[in-house]
Amino acid sequence: FMILSLLYPELNYDEIEFHQDYMHPHASFEEENLNNLILPNNNVIDENKKEEWRRRRNTLANLQLLEGSKNEHKNAISLIDWLEEYGEENVKYLPKDVSYDLSNFEEFMIKRQELMSKELKKLLL
């Protein structure tokens, strides 16, 4: 939360409750959602990749701060569907040149991590 609060300095933390939200919802990484997932290279996701993704779903690049009520509404909605409803322009550190489909999780995470790291370096150096 502390690092996210540095990345979202414009939020009014003493008046609104904010939640740490999973960009790609936590539930998306359950076995039934990953089975038969086709990756961008047309391969099926294997067990090692599933475990790696489950570990990475909890890292900073897959998290954002969201108003509690919006987060409760979002719940397990896929990133693509949520962006259609909420609008890409309202999301910080959203890479513009990648697919937001879960099958593209690795590239999304790399690009988002780059955006967040760049901002943190500006803030802390």
N, C-alpha and C positions, 0 to 999 in steps of 0.2 A: 504494500500500500504506500509506503514511504517513497519508493522510487516512482511509482505511478503518480503520486501527488506532485513530484517535481516535474513530470512530463505534462501534467494538466494543471498549471498554476492558476488558470482563469476560473476554476471552479470555486464555488462558495461553500466551503466545507463546514462552516459553522451554522449554516441555515438549511442545507439539504443533505440527506443521507446518500452517500455514494457507495456502490458495491463494486467489487472486482468482478468483472464480467469476462467470460470466455468468448473470444471472437468466434472461434469454431467451438460450439458448445461441447461441454464435457461429455454429454451423452453420445455425441457423434462418434466417439472412439470405442464404444462398446462393440463387442464381437459381432453382433447381428448387423451393425451399421458398417463395419469394415469388411465383412465377408463379401466377396465378389466385387469389391471396389477396383475399378480399372484405373491404373495410374496413367499419367500423360504419355509414358513410353509404351502404352498398351499392355503392360504387364499387370498381373494380379498381385495385390499386396500380400507379402509373405508374413510369417509369424514374427520374424525379427523386426521388420518394419513396423508392424502393429505395436509391438512393445516400445520401440523407439518413439513412435508418435504419441503413445499414451504418456510416456515420460515427458515429452516436450509440450503437451497440451497445457501443462501447469507452469510453463515458463513465461517470462515477461512479454515476449513477442506475441503470445496468444491472449494477453490480458489487456483490458481497458477499464477505465472508470466510467461507470454509468449510473445515472440516478436510480435509486433503489426501485422505484415504481416501474421505470422503464425496463430494468433488468428482470423484475418479476414477470413483466409482460413478455419479454424476449424468451425467457426460459430456454427451451431446447430448439428454438427456431434456427435453421441453418443460416450461416453467414450470408449467403446469397439472398435468401428470402428476407432476412432482416434488413439488409442494405436496400433492397427494393422498397421496403416500407419506410425506413428511417432516412434513407438518402446518403450516398457516399460522401457528400460534401460536409456532413455532420460528424464524420469520424476522423479522428486525428491519427496520423502515422499509418494511413492506409495506402499501401503501394498501388500505384495506378496502372502498372504494366503487367499484372498477373491475373490469373483466374482466381476467383474466390471459392471455387468448388473445393470440397474436402479432398478430392483426388490430387489437388495441387498444393497440399498442405506444406510440403517442404519448401517450395519456392516462395510461397506466401510468408512463411516464417523467416526465411533468410532476408527477404526484401524488407519486411517490417522491422526486423532486428536492426538492419542497417539504418533505417530512418530514425528509430528510437536511440540508437547508439550515437548517431550524429548529433541529435538534440541534447543528449546527456553530456556529451563532450563540450558542447557550447556552454551549457549551464555550469559545469563543474571546473572548467579550465580558465 
